[in-house]
Amino acid sequence: MTHRPVRVAIIDSGVNPAHPHVGGVAGGTAIAADGSSAGDYIDRLGHGTAVAAAIRERAPDAELLAVKVFDQRLSASIEALVAGIGWAAAHDADLINLSLGTANRDHTAALRSAVVRAAAAGALVVAAGTHDGVAYLPGSLDGVVRVELEWSCSRLAVEVVSGAGGGDTVCRASGYPRPVPGVPPARNLKGISFAVANVTGVLARELTGGSRLSYDAAIAALRHRQP
């Protein structure tokens, strides 16, 4: 299979492709609360653009897809989230960045099904796992690259560790985004969202698009680059 740049779908508040830290996107969509889609994927909250910038910093050659599920606030329906994962997989995403999650276990079946369908299409989901003692979906599901926040990590590093009792693999990363000139880190956006983006960016740099990505291959790539 012909290799191509890794394609990363960013399910978030959209992306501003004109931002100098983003440098354009390969396409996108906006998903409404009922799961329907439209063309306006421009970010008006800034969160998705900052996520895209963090990914672009690590993987300048990646192709970015903007999947807008947040509009006026950082909240989305489960229907929008499931539809966003499906759209990304249908548009040949290799990696699906979910700098978000839900603690509502009632959504387990719907999100597990979405993750399985994405994997069957060759798309690997990277999402927040456990944060402040809360296990989030879909990040805590099997087959998802599980990310946790670790402030002691260098901003450009990723730690791969076994979970409690030697269980599920966890990827730990800094919660700081790409720096903005003139803005102190304490006043910039930060948190688990950017730990997820930082892991996605490393994977986008380490892996090759155009071939089916597996969870095991992704974890091996992250381990290989450990200090």
C-alpha positions in Angstrom: 0.0 0.0 0.0 1.3 3.5 -0.9 2.4 5.4 2.1 1.2 9.0 2.7 1.3 11.5 5.5 -0.7 10.5 8.6 -4.2 12.0 8.6 -5.4 13.2 12.0 -9.0 14.0 12.7 -9.4 16.5 15.6 -12.9 16.1 17.2 -13.2 19.4 19.1 -14.5 22.9 18.6 -13.3 23.1 15.0 -10.1 24.6 13.7 -9.0 28.0 12.5 -6.9 26.9 9.4 -5.5 30.4 9.0 -3.8 30.3 12.4 0.0 30.4 11.9 0.5 27.5 14.2 -1.9 25.3 12.2 -1.0 26.0 8.6 -4.2 24.8 7.0 -6.3 21.7 7.1 -7.2 19.0 4.6 -10.9 19.3 5.2 -13.6 19.1 7.9 -17.2 19.1 9.0 -19.4 20.4 11.8 -21.6 17.8 13.6 -24.8 19.0 15.1 -26.4 17.7 18.4 -28.5 15.3 16.4 -25.5 13.8 14.5 -26.2 15.7 11.2 -23.3 17.4 9.5 -22.6 20.7 7.8 -19.7 22.6 6.4 -18.8 25.3 8.9 -15.9 23.8 10.9 -14.3 27.1 11.8 -13.3 27.3 15.5 -14.9 30.2 17.5 -13.8 28.9 21.0 -10.1 28.5 20.3 -9.7 25.1 22.0 -9.6 23.0 18.8 -7.2 25.3 17.2 -4.8 25.0 20.2 -5.1 21.2 20.0 -4.4 21.3 16.3 -1.3 23.5 16.9 0.1 21.1 19.5 -0.3 18.2 17.0 1.2 20.3 14.1 4.2 21.2 16.2 5.2 17.6 16.5 4.0 16.4 13.1 4.4 19.2 10.6 3.7 17.0 7.7 0.4 15.5 9.0 -2.9 16.1 7.3 -5.4 17.6 9.7 -9.2 17.1 9.5 -11.4 19.4 11.6 -14.4 17.7 13.1 -16.4 20.3 15.0 -18.7 19.0 17.7 -18.5 22.0 20.1 -19.9 25.4 19.1 -20.9 27.9 21.7 -19.4 25.9 24.6 -17.3 22.9 25.3 -20.2 20.4 25.4 -21.5 18.0 22.9 -24.2 15.3 22.6 -23.3 11.6 22.5 -24.9 11.5 19.0 -22.5 14.2 17.8 -19.5 12.5 19.3 -20.4 9.1 17.7 -21.1 10.8 14.4 -17.8 12.6 14.5 -15.9 9.4 15.1 -17.8 7.8 12.2 -17.1 10.8 9.9 -13.4 10.8 10.7 -13.1 7.0 9.9 -15.1 7.4 6.7 -12.7 10.2 5.6 -9.6 8.0 5.9 -8.3 9.3 9.3 -5.5 7.3 10.7 -5.6 8.9 14.1 -8.7 10.4 15.8 -7.8 12.9 18.5 -10.4 13.2 21.3 -9.3 15.8 23.8 -12.5 15.3 25.6 -14.6 12.5 27.1 -17.6 11.6 29.2 -17.9 9.9 32.6 -21.5 8.8 31.8 -21.3 5.0 31.7 -24.6 4.9 29.9 -22.7 5.8 26.8 -20.3 2.8 27.0 -22.0 0.7 24.3 -22.4 3.5 21.8 -18.8 4.6 22.1 -17.4 1.1 22.1 -19.3 0.4 18.9 -17.9 3.7 17.4 -14.4 2.8 18.4 -14.7 -0.7 16.9 -16.1 0.6 13.6 -13.3 3.2 13.4 -10.6 0.5 14.0 -12.2 -1.7 11.3 -11.8 1.3 8.9 -8.1 1.7 10.0 -8.5 4.6 12.4 -7.0 4.6 15.9 -8.6 6.7 18.7 -6.4 8.7 21.1 -8.4 10.0 24.1 -8.3 11.0 27.8 -8.3 8.0 30.1 -8.4 8.6 33.9 -8.2 12.1 35.2 -8.6 13.2 38.9 -9.9 9.7 39.7 -12.5 9.6 37.0 -12.4 7.1 34.1 -13.5 8.8 30.9 -15.1 7.3 27.8 -14.0 6.4 25.2 -10.4 6.8 26.6 -10.9 3.9 29.1 -12.1 1.5 26.4 -10.0 -1.4 25.0 -8.3 -0.5 21.8 -8.1 3.2 22.5 -4.7 4.9 23.2 -5.3 5.9 26.8 -3.7 9.3 27.9 -3.2 10.6 31.3 -1.9 14.0 32.4 1.6 14.2 33.9 2.8 17.7 34.7 6.3 16.5 35.4 6.7 15.3 31.8 8.8 17.4 29.5 6.4 19.2 27.1 7.6 17.2 24.1 7.9 13.8 25.9 5.6 10.8 26.2 5.8 8.2 29.0 4.4 4.8 28.4 3.7 2.8 31.6 1.5 -0.1 32.7 -1.6 0.7 34.7 -2.2 -0.3 38.3 -1.4 -4.0 38.9 0.4 -4.2 35.5 -2.8 -3.7 33.6 -3.8 -1.4 30.8 -1.1 0.6 29.1 -1.2 4.3 29.8 0.5 7.1 27.9 1.4 10.1 30.1 2.2 13.5 28.7 2.4 17.2 29.6 -0.7 19.3 29.7 0.9 22.3 28.2 0.1 23.3 24.6 2.3 24.9 22.1 3.5 28.2 23.6 2.0 31.4 22.4 4.5 34.3 22.2 3.9 36.9 24.9 1.4 34.7 26.8 2.8 33.2 30.1 2.1 29.4 30.4 0.0 30.0 33.5 -2.4 32.1 31.4 -2.6 29.9 28.4 -4.9 27.0 27.8 -3.7 23.8 29.5 -4.8 20.4 30.9 -5.6 16.9 29.9 -6.8 18.1 26.5 -3.3 18.9 25.6 -1.8 15.8 27.0 -4.0 13.9 24.5 -2.9 16.2 21.7 0.8 15.8 22.6 0.5 12.0 22.4 -1.4 12.2 19.1 1.2 14.5 17.6 4.0 12.1 18.6 2.1 9.2 17.0 1.5 11.3 13.8 5.2 11.9 13.6 6.3 8.3 14.3 3.8 6.4 12.2 3.1 6.3 8.4 -0.3 6.8 6.9 -1.9 4.7 4.2 -1.7 1.5 6.0 -3.9 0.2 8.8 -2.7 1.3 12.1 -3.0 -1.0 15.1 -3.1 -0.3 18.8 -0.1 -2.5 19.4 1.9 -0.7 16.7 1.1 2.6 18.1 2.2 1.7 21.6 5.4 0.1 20.2 6.2 3.3 18.4 5.7 5.3 21.6 7.9 2.9 23.6 10.6 3.0 20.9 11.1 6.7 21.3 11.3 6.6 25.1 14.5 8.2 26.6 
